[in-house]
Amino acid sequence: MKHLLIVTYSGDMQGTTLEKKLKDYVYHEYRDSICSEWAAENIFDDIQKECNRLAEANPKCKKPVIKFKEPAYSGDGYEIRIDSIDLNKNTGLLRMKLATTTYITRHETMTTAVDDITEI
């Protein structure tokens, strides 16, 4: 059984020009959304494609390496981040945590609480 994931933005707007543009894309595209575990790798692929597109549009910028971390054991979540040796640098992009309980207010339905339900 696949679970729902709560997707949150875990980065800041610091970094190189290409990193800033990539973080801006991720922030506006995926921040505060819900997806299934099946969609986590698709989101990673989409971020990779956007990174490649930005690298082609900005050939003078160094293309960052994007990493995808799957949960090692129950309780962990998925994580997508920019690979970096510098430990002081915020390289986070997205954190996807398993949704144990989803609350909907009495004035919402599932379709109004979630923008686009593609698969659950």
C-alpha positions as CSV (number, residue, x, y, z in Angstrom):
1,M,0.0,0.0,0.0
2,K,1.3,3.4,-0.9
3,H,0.8,6.3,1.5
4,L,0.1,10.0,1.0
5,L,3.0,12.4,1.4
6,I,2.8,16.0,2.7
7,V,5.3,18.0,0.5
8,T,7.0,21.0,2.1
9,Y,9.7,23.3,0.8
10,S,12.8,22.9,2.8
11,G,15.2,25.4,1.2
12,D,16.0,29.1,1.2
13,M,16.5,31.4,-1.7
14,Q,20.3,31.5,-1.4
15,G,22.9,30.0,-3.8
16,T,24.1,30.5,-7.4
17,T,22.0,32.0,-10.1
18,L,21.0,28.6,-11.3
19,E,20.3,27.3,-7.8
20,K,18.1,30.3,-7.1
21,K,16.1,29.8,-10.3
22,L,15.7,26.1,-9.5
23,K,14.6,26.8,-5.9
24,D,12.1,29.4,-7.2
25,Y,10.6,26.8,-9.5
26,V,10.4,24.1,-6.8
27,Y,8.9,26.6,-4.3
28,H,6.1,27.7,-6.7
29,E,5.4,24.3,-8.2
30,Y,5.4,21.9,-5.2
31,R,5.3,23.9,-1.9
32,D,2.6,22.8,0.5
33,S,1.1,20.0,-1.7
34,I,0.1,16.4,-1.3
35,C,1.2,13.5,-3.4
36,S,1.4,9.7,-3.3
37,E,4.6,7.7,-2.7
38,W,4.4,6.7,-6.4
39,A,4.6,10.4,-7.4
40,A,7.7,11.2,-5.3
41,E,10.1,9.9,-8.0
42,N,8.1,11.7,-10.7
43,I,8.5,14.9,-8.8
44,F,12.3,14.2,-8.6
45,D,12.4,13.6,-12.4
46,D,10.5,16.8,-13.1
47,I,13.0,18.8,-10.9
48,Q,15.9,17.1,-12.8
49,K,14.3,18.1,-16.2
50,E,13.9,21.7,-15.0
51,C,17.5,21.8,-13.8
52,N,18.6,20.5,-17.2
53,R,16.5,23.2,-18.9
54,L,17.9,25.9,-16.7
55,A,21.4,24.7,-17.3
56,E,20.9,24.9,-21.1
57,A,19.4,28.4,-20.8
58,N,22.3,29.5,-18.6
59,P,25.4,27.8,-20.0
60,K,27.9,29.9,-17.9
61,C,26.3,28.6,-14.7
62,K,27.5,25.4,-13.0
63,K,24.7,22.8,-13.1
64,P,23.9,21.5,-9.5
65,V,23.6,17.8,-8.8
66,I,20.2,16.9,-7.4
67,K,19.9,14.0,-4.9
68,F,16.8,11.9,-4.0
69,K,16.8,10.3,-0.5
70,E,14.3,7.5,0.1
71,P,13.3,6.6,3.6
72,A,15.6,4.2,5.3
73,Y,13.0,2.9,7.6
74,S,9.5,3.6,8.8
75,G,9.0,7.2,10.0
76,D,11.5,8.8,7.7
77,G,10.3,10.8,4.7
78,Y,11.6,11.4,1.2
79,E,13.9,14.3,0.6
80,I,15.1,16.1,-2.5
81,R,18.1,18.3,-2.2
82,I,21.1,19.8,-4.0
83,D,24.3,17.9,-3.4
84,S,27.0,19.9,-1.7
85,I,30.2,19.5,0.3
86,D,29.6,22.7,2.2
87,L,27.8,21.8,5.4
88,N,26.9,25.4,6.2
89,K,24.9,25.8,2.9
90,N,21.2,25.2,2.9
91,T,20.8,22.8,0.0
92,G,17.3,21.6,0.8
93,L,14.5,21.6,-1.9
94,L,11.6,19.4,-0.8
95,R,10.8,17.2,2.2
96,M,8.0,14.7,1.8
97,K,6.7,13.3,5.0
98,L,4.3,10.4,5.4
99,A,0.8,11.7,6.2
100,T,-0.5,9.8,9.2
101,T,-3.7,11.8,9.5
102,T,-5.2,14.3,7.1
103,Y,-7.7,16.8,8.4
104,I,-10.2,18.6,6.3
105,T,-12.3,21.4,7.9
106,R,-16.0,21.2,7.9
107,H,-16.3,23.8,5.1
108,E,-14.0,21.8,2.8
109,T,-14.4,18.7,0.7
110,M,-11.4,16.7,-0.4
111,T,-11.5,18.3,-3.9
112,T,-11.4,21.8,-2.4
113,A,-8.7,21.0,0.1
114,V,-6.4,19.6,-2.6
115,D,-5.9,21.5,-5.9
116,D,-5.3,18.6,-8.2
117,I,-6.1,15.0,-7.3
118,T,-4.4,12.8,-9.9
119,E,-4.1,9.6,-8.0
120,I,-4.5,8.7,-4.3
